[in-house]
Amino acid sequence: GEASPILQQFGASDHAPIQISQNVLKKALDKHEIDHAQLIGTGSAIQAPLAVFASKRGDDHIVLLTEVAHASGNVIAALELNRQRDQYLVNDIRSLHPMDA
């Protein structure tokens, strides 16, 4: 979906959808052991994060603390904002993992 007003306040374009690649989903499931039910809740949790942090990767990246609970801590999402993918502008979820991972 489109970036929420909260994400827009931190630089996400309102014209760029939020997307996640198959590789990031696979890594979240296999390496970080986030289960399917937790992944389903992550979409809405990203739109209304508990906290937003600057990323060491630069101004076009943010880190979101979500309400999605995991045994190793709440799930966090790393986003690259306003990324050009092919001919499309997207807000790209680059990583999903528990806070302590």
N, C-alpha and C positions, 0 to 999 in steps of 0.2 A: 504494500500500500504506500501511499504518500506519507511524507514525514509529518509528524504531529507538530502543533505549534511549539511544544516544548523543545523538540529537536531543531526546529527552525530558529529558535532563539540562540542556539549554539552553532549555527552556520549551515544546517542542512537545507537544501533547496526544496521549496514547496512544489517544484515541478519535476523532481527526481524521485522515482519510487525507491523504496528500500528493498534490497535484494540480498540473497545469500546463495553461494554456489554449492553444488553437490559435494565438492571436496571439503568445504567447511562443515557442512552437515555431517558427512561421514566421520570427520575427525572428532566432532562433538559427541557423536554416538559411540565411536570405537575407542578413541584415546581418552576422552574426558568422561566417558560413561554417563552422559546425560541421556536419560531415557526418552522414549517417544512422547509420553505425556508431558514431560517437562519442555520438550521442544515445541509442542503445540501451544503452550502458554507463553513461550518466549516472544512471539510476534506482538501481542498486545502489551507485554511487559516492556518491550523496547520502546514502544510509543509513549509510555508513561513511566520512565525510569525513577528509581528511588533517588539516584544521584547521577550527576554527569561530571566527568573529570576530563581535564586536558590530557592529551596523550604525548608521550615523549617522541612520537613520530612526526609531530608538527601540528600546525594550525588546522589542517584539513582532516584531522583525526580526532575522535573523541572515544572515551571509554564510559560505558553505561553500566551501572549497578542495577540489576533487575530484582523484582520481588520473587522470581522463580527460585525455590529452595532446592538445594542439593546437599547431600551428606558432607561434601567438602566446602560448603559455603554457597551463598547465593550465586546464581549464574551472572557472569558479566559478558558484555558484548563490546567488541572493538569495531568501530565504524570508520570507514574512509568516506568522507563527505564529498559529494559533487564530483564523483569519479567518472571519467569518460570510459565507457565500455562499448567497443564497436562504435556505432553511431548514436548511442544513448548515454544520457547523463543519469547516474544512479548514486544512491547512498548505499554503499557496499558494506555488508557485515563481513568483516575479515576474520573474526574469531569469536567463538562462543566457548566458554569454559567456566567451571566453578572458580570462585574467588581465590581459593587456596591452591589451585592447580599450577 
